[in-house]
Amino acid sequence: MTVARADHAAGEAASQILAMSRAAEVCAVNGEWLEVADIHRRRREVIDDYFGRRTNGPDLRDAGALREVLTIDRRILDLANGERRQLSDMARTVTRGRQAVREYATASGP
């Protein structure tokens, strides 16, 4: 493969990585976490291929797209952390409810 052809393929890979990141963000916003994980798994393969083609690191022409990928990843992580906090709060509420039922049952007697 010529250098020009490799550069073109790497540029296409950077665009594909960005498109996959955007799709993952849409899924994260919609709470579709299994789909986010699937997209990230497939995206990892493209990222590995992209950096495998670059002997001197990312091309400066791809810097903007890769910077946006990092920004999107931060937003997805923020969404995931928010979801985790909500689930944690729900689990605490369920635990408190179970404790209250046990205490009520104990206080009420047989």
C-alpha positions as CSV (number, residue, x, y, z in Angstrom):
1,M,0.0,0.0,0.0
2,T,1.4,3.4,-0.9
3,V,1.8,6.1,1.7
4,A,-1.0,8.2,0.1
5,R,-3.3,5.3,0.1
6,A,-2.5,4.5,3.8
7,D,-3.1,8.1,4.7
8,H,-6.4,8.1,3.0
9,A,-7.5,4.8,4.7
10,A,-6.4,6.2,8.1
11,G,-8.4,9.4,7.4
12,E,-11.4,7.3,6.6
13,A,-10.9,5.4,9.8
14,A,-10.8,8.6,11.9
15,S,-14.1,9.6,10.3
16,Q,-15.6,6.2,11.1
17,I,-14.4,6.4,14.7
18,L,-16.1,9.8,15.0
19,A,-19.3,8.5,13.4
20,M,-19.4,5.5,15.8
21,S,-18.7,7.8,18.7
22,R,-21.7,10.0,17.8
23,A,-23.9,6.9,17.4
24,A,-22.8,5.7,20.8
25,E,-23.7,9.1,22.3
26,V,-27.2,9.0,20.9
27,C,-27.7,5.5,22.4
28,A,-26.3,6.7,25.8
29,V,-28.7,9.6,25.8
30,N,-31.5,7.1,25.2
31,G,-30.3,4.8,27.9
32,E,-29.4,2.0,25.4
33,W,-26.3,0.9,27.3
34,L,-26.0,-2.5,25.7
35,E,-25.9,-0.8,22.3
36,V,-23.3,1.7,23.6
37,A,-21.1,-1.2,24.7
38,D,-21.5,-3.0,21.4
39,I,-20.6,0.2,19.4
40,H,-17.6,0.8,21.7
41,R,-16.4,-2.8,21.1
42,R,-16.6,-2.4,17.3
43,R,-15.1,1.1,17.5
44,R,-12.1,-0.4,19.5
45,E,-11.3,-2.5,16.5
46,V,-11.3,0.5,14.2
47,I,-9.2,2.5,16.6
48,D,-6.6,-0.3,16.9
49,D,-6.5,-0.5,13.1
50,Y,-6.2,3.3,12.8
51,F,-3.2,3.5,15.2
52,G,-1.7,0.4,13.6
53,R,-1.5,2.2,10.3
54,R,0.1,5.3,11.8
55,T,3.8,4.8,12.4
56,N,4.2,8.4,13.7
57,G,1.0,8.7,15.7
58,P,-2.2,10.4,14.5
59,D,-2.2,12.6,11.4
60,L,-2.7,16.3,12.3
61,R,-5.5,16.3,9.7
62,D,-7.4,13.9,12.0
63,A,-6.7,15.8,15.2
64,G,-10.1,17.7,15.2
65,A,-12.1,14.4,14.7
66,L,-10.1,12.6,17.4
67,R,-10.5,15.6,19.8
68,E,-14.2,15.4,19.2
69,V,-14.2,11.7,19.9
70,L,-12.6,12.4,23.3
71,T,-15.2,15.1,24.1
72,I,-18.0,12.7,23.2
73,D,-16.5,9.9,25.3
74,R,-16.4,12.3,28.3
75,R,-20.1,13.1,27.7
76,I,-20.9,9.4,27.5
77,L,-19.0,8.8,30.7
78,D,-20.9,11.6,32.4
79,L,-24.2,10.0,31.3
80,A,-23.1,6.6,32.5
81,N,-22.1,8.0,35.9
82,G,-25.4,9.7,36.2
83,E,-27.2,6.5,35.4
84,R,-25.0,4.6,38.0
85,R,-25.9,7.2,40.7
86,Q,-29.6,6.8,39.9
87,L,-29.4,3.0,40.1
88,S,-27.5,3.2,43.3
89,D,-30.2,5.5,44.8
90,M,-32.9,3.1,43.7
91,A,-31.0,0.2,45.3
92,R,-30.7,2.1,48.6
93,T,-34.5,2.9,48.5
94,V,-35.3,-0.8,48.0
95,T,-32.9,-1.8,50.8
96,R,-34.6,0.7,53.1
97,G,-38.0,-0.6,52.2
98,R,-37.0,-4.2,52.9
99,Q,-35.6,-3.1,56.3
100,A,-38.8,-1.3,57.1
101,V,-40.9,-4.3,56.2
102,R,-38.7,-6.6,58.4
103,E,-38.9,-4.1,61.3
104,Y,-42.7,-3.8,60.9
105,A,-43.1,-7.5,60.8
106,T,-41.0,-8.0,63.9
107,A,-42.8,-5.2,65.8
108,S,-46.2,-6.5,64.8
109,G,-45.5,-9.9,66.1
110,P,-46.8,-13.2,64.7
